């Protein structure tokens, strides 16, 4: 293989699309923790972003390593680098260790020890506890294991402030509650593949109808959780209205899945909409944050947008 092809294979090993979304939420967490752009501690911001990115990529690579036999059986994953033989198991392990250790060292020595600790725990939770055990042990795998994937905005907040606060926990909780309906929609669409790989996803153990009901309930809970930043005064009316609008948009696909069960395309539509929902939600939260700071400064008072 050419050097470019090898580089692309290593990049795929890191699940760049997934990691990019996680890092984005971490960056938003950093920005929300800073009282204005001029007060951002740029060292913590830059090194925190790099460190969290590297450790997240390491966790993704470890997931590839552990799941390579399952990946061979599934249409969605059989073209990943290890099943295709583009990267050997030894090469993948060395790569995952190097970027993981390097990322942790950056966080420990250039950011703060709490960020390094929590990021390391998130890696262990996703790459080992979820991938090795939970994924194969219970249909609630994605609910329990989702805690690791929900960590990035909390990590970003801690990278700036050095402490875990109620604001950071709410950002964590938003993604924690978002994860099950996001993934269960895909699990319905890929039900046969998960069954072939002997992974007890909810649609397999409890049926599609029950899974759709759970998706609906989780989306309703997500709307409630998503307005908590407004409730505690972390955000203003701009975010409140945006969160409700985005929540209604996302919820509509759960309703359509139940109302028109024969239209199987709604599952994948819900899956893709969930990604845009999370992206837009955090963007609106960030816009609200800066609108409150700078418009309030312009008018000489805090403007509760």
Long-range contacts (C-beta under 8 A, 24 or more apart in sequence): 1-86, 5-86, 6-86, 6-87, 9-81, 9-86, 9-87, 10-81, 10-87, 10-95, 12-80, 12-81, 13-60, 13-61, 13-64, 13-80, 13-81, 13-82, 13-87, 13-92, 13-95, 13-96, 14-57, 14-60, 14-61, 14-99, 15-57, 15-60, 15-63, 15-64, 16-57, 18-60, 19-53, 19-56, 19-57, 19-60, 21-275, 21-278, 21-279, 22-52, 22-56, 22-149, 22-152, 23-49, 23-52, 23-53, 23-56, 23-152, 24-279, 24-282, 25-152, 25-153, 25-156, 25-171, 25-175, 25-278, 25-282, 26-52, 26-152, 26-153, 26-155, 26-156, 26-159, 27-156, 28-153, 28-156, 28-171, 28-282, 28-283, 28-285, 28-286, 29-152, 29-153, 29-154, 29-155, 29-156, 29-157, 29-159, 29-160, 29-168, 29-171, 30-156, 30-157, 30-159, 30-160, 31-156, 31-286, 31-289, 32-157, 32-167, 32-171, 32-234, 32-285, 32-286, 32-289, 33-156, 33-157, 33-160, 33-161, 33-167, 33-168, 34-160, 35-293, 36-290, 36-293, 36-294, 37-290, 40-160, 41-160, 43-110, 44-110, 44-111, 44-112, 44-159, 44-160, 45-159, 45-160, 47-106, 47-107, 47-110, 47-111, 48-107, 48-111, 48-115, 48-155, 48-156, 48-159, 48-160, 50-103, 50-106, 51-103, 51-104, 51-106, 51-107, 51-110, 51-111, 51-115, 51-116, 51-119, 52-103, 52-107, 52-115, 52-119, 52-152, 52-155, 52-156, 52-159, 53-103, 54-99, 54-100, 54-102, 54-103, 54-106, 55-99, 55-100, 55-103, 55-104, 55-107, 55-119, 55-120, 55-122, 55-123, 56-123, 56-152, 57-99, 57-103, 58-96, 58-97, 58-99, 58-100, 58-103, 58-123, 58-127, 59-100, 59-122, 59-123, 59-126, 59-127, 59-148, 61-92, 61-95, 61-96, 61-99, 62-96, 62-100, 62-123, 62-127, 62-128, 62-131, 63-126, 63-127, 63-131, 64-92, 65-89, 65-92, 65-93, 65-96, 66-127, 66-128, 66-131, 66-132, 67-131, 70-197, 70-199, 73-193, 73-196, 73-197, 74-190, 74-193, 74-194, 74-196, 74-197, 75-190, 75-193, 76-190, 76-193, 107-159, 111-159, 112-158, 112-159, 112-162, 114-158, 114-162, 114-163, 114-164, 115-155, 115-158, 115-159, 115-162, 118-151, 118-154, 118-155, 118-158, 118-164, 119-151, 119-155, 122-148, 122-151, 122-152, 122-155, 123-148, 135-199, 136-198, 136-199, 136-200, 137-200, 138-200, 139-200, 139-201, 139-202, 139-204, 139-205, 139-206, 140-202, 141-199, 141-200, 141-201, 142-179, 142-180, 142-183, 142-184, 142-187, 142-201, 142-202, 143-179, 143-180, 146-175, 146-176, 146-179, 146-180, 146-183, 147-176, 149-175, 149-179, 150-174, 150-175, 150-176, 150-178, 150-179, 153-282, 166-232, 167-229, 167-232, 167-234, 170-225, 170-228, 170-229, 170-232, 170-234, 173-225, 173-228, 174-222, 174-225, 174-226, 174-228, 174-281, 175-278, 177-218, 177-221, 177-222, 177-225, 178-222, 178-274, 178-277, 178-278, 180-214, 180-215, 180-218, 181-214, 181-215, 181-218, 181-219, 181-222, 181-254, 181-270, 181-274, 182-271, 182-274, 182-275, 182-278, 184-211, 184-214, 184-215, 185-215, 185-253, 185-257, 185-267, 185-268, 185-270, 185-271, 185-274, 186-267, 186-268, 186-271, 187-211, 188-212, 188-264, 188-267, 189-264, 189-267, 189-268, 189-271, 208-261, 209-261, 212-254, 212-257, 212-258, 212-261, 213-258, 215-254, 215-257, 215-270, 216-251, 216-254, 216-255, 216-257, 216-258, 219-247, 219-250, 219-251, 219-254, 220-251, 222-247, 222-250, 223-247, 223-248, 223-251, 226-281, 229-285, 235-285, 235-288, 235-289, 235-292, 236-288, 236-291, 236-292, 236-303, 236-304, 236-305, 237-304, 237-305, 238-284, 238-287, 238-288, 238-291, 238-305, 239-284, 239-285, 239-287, 239-288, 242-280, 242-281, 242-284, 242-288, 243-281, 243-284, 243-285, 246-277, 246-280, 246-281, 246-284, 247-277, 249-273, 249-277, 250-274, 250-277
